[in-house]
Amino acid sequence: QVQLAESGGGLVQPGGSLRLSCAASGFSVSRYGMNWYRQPPGKERELVASINRFDDGTNYADSVKGRFTMSRDIANNTVILQMDNLKPVDTAVYYCNLYLGSNAFWGQGTQVTVSS
């Protein structure tokens, strides 16, 4: 049974950093491409970062390029989103995501609030 569980969110001041984790069970994160999405208050969910299953290549939304880094922790079967130089516009609920065939799997989300 595929399960995803995000953690690491919280309140941070502008310019600060947070490290989000997505613990996976029921599959190996080393074998699949995975994604981080976010949903700002009152807005639609948007893709933030992706990592492919072939060579760990990553892609980022223009709004986070140079500030966010996505990676895998194979030993802990976890994907990571390191977020640096956070801005108030980064405030959102962040979700880990896996597409498996025609199915989409999501975690429960973790709240990130960037405010002074």
C-alpha positions as CSV (number, residue, x, y, z in Angstrom):
1,Q,0.0,0.0,0.0
2,V,1.5,3.3,-1.1
3,Q,1.7,5.9,1.6
4,L,3.4,9.3,1.7
5,A,3.9,11.4,4.8
6,E,5.3,14.9,4.8
7,S,7.0,16.7,7.7
8,G,9.2,19.6,8.4
9,G,6.9,22.5,7.8
10,G,6.5,25.5,10.2
11,L,6.7,29.2,10.6
12,V,9.9,30.9,9.4
13,Q,11.0,34.5,8.8
14,P,11.7,35.8,5.3
15,G,15.2,34.7,4.2
16,G,15.1,31.6,6.4
17,S,15.2,27.9,5.5
18,L,13.2,24.8,6.0
19,R,13.8,21.2,5.1
20,L,10.7,19.2,4.1
21,S,10.7,15.4,4.2
22,C,8.4,12.9,2.5
23,A,8.6,9.5,4.0
24,A,7.4,6.8,1.6
25,S,6.1,3.3,2.3
26,G,4.8,0.6,0.0
27,F,7.4,1.4,-2.7
28,S,11.0,2.4,-3.2
29,V,11.6,6.1,-3.9
30,S,14.7,5.1,-5.9
31,R,12.5,3.5,-8.6
32,Y,10.1,6.3,-9.4
33,G,10.0,9.9,-10.3
34,M,8.4,12.0,-7.6
35,N,7.1,15.6,-7.2
36,W,6.5,18.3,-4.7
37,Y,3.5,20.5,-5.1
38,R,2.2,23.4,-3.0
39,Q,-1.2,25.1,-2.6
40,P,-1.1,28.7,-1.5
41,P,-4.1,30.1,0.4
42,G,-7.1,30.6,-1.9
43,K,-5.1,29.3,-4.9
44,E,-4.8,26.1,-7.0
45,R,-2.2,23.5,-6.3
46,E,1.0,24.0,-8.3
47,L,4.0,21.9,-9.2
48,V,7.2,23.1,-7.4
49,A,9.8,20.5,-8.1
50,S,10.3,17.1,-9.7
51,I,13.0,14.4,-9.6
52,N,13.2,11.8,-12.4
53,R,13.8,8.1,-11.9
54,F,16.6,7.7,-14.4
55,D,19.4,9.9,-13.3
56,D,18.0,12.0,-10.4
57,G,17.6,14.9,-12.7
58,T,15.5,17.7,-11.2
59,N,13.2,20.4,-12.5
60,Y,11.9,23.4,-10.7
61,A,9.2,26.0,-11.1
62,D,10.7,29.3,-12.2
63,S,9.5,30.9,-8.9
64,V,11.8,28.6,-6.8
65,K,14.8,28.0,-9.0
66,G,18.0,28.7,-7.2
67,R,16.3,28.6,-3.8
68,F,14.8,25.1,-3.6
69,T,16.6,21.8,-4.0
70,M,14.9,18.4,-4.3
71,S,16.8,15.1,-3.5
72,R,16.3,11.5,-2.5
73,D,17.4,9.8,0.7
74,I,17.5,6.2,-0.4
75,A,18.6,4.8,3.0
76,N,15.4,6.3,4.6
77,N,13.2,5.9,1.6
78,T,12.5,9.6,1.7
79,V,12.4,12.6,-0.7
80,I,13.6,15.9,0.5
81,L,12.8,19.5,-0.4
82,Q,15.4,21.9,0.9
83,M,14.0,25.4,0.8
84,D,16.3,28.4,1.3
85,N,15.9,32.2,1.1
86,L,12.2,31.7,1.7
87,K,9.7,34.5,0.8
88,P,6.2,35.3,2.0
89,V,4.9,34.1,-1.4
90,D,6.2,30.6,-0.6
91,T,3.5,30.3,2.1
92,A,1.5,27.2,1.3
93,V,0.6,23.7,2.1
94,Y,3.3,21.5,0.6
95,Y,2.5,18.0,-0.7
96,C,4.6,15.1,-1.8
97,N,3.3,13.3,-4.9
98,L,3.8,10.0,-6.8
99,Y,2.1,9.2,-10.1
100,L,1.9,5.4,-10.6
101,G,0.2,4.4,-13.8
102,S,-3.2,6.1,-13.8
103,N,-3.1,6.7,-10.0
104,A,-1.9,9.8,-8.1
105,F,-0.8,9.4,-4.5
106,W,-0.6,12.4,-2.1
107,G,0.5,12.9,1.4
108,Q,-1.5,14.9,4.0
109,G,0.6,18.0,3.4
110,T,2.7,20.2,5.6
111,Q,2.1,23.9,6.3
112,V,4.8,26.3,5.5
113,T,4.3,29.9,6.6
114,V,6.8,32.6,5.8
115,S,6.2,35.7,7.8
116,S,8.0,38.3,9.9
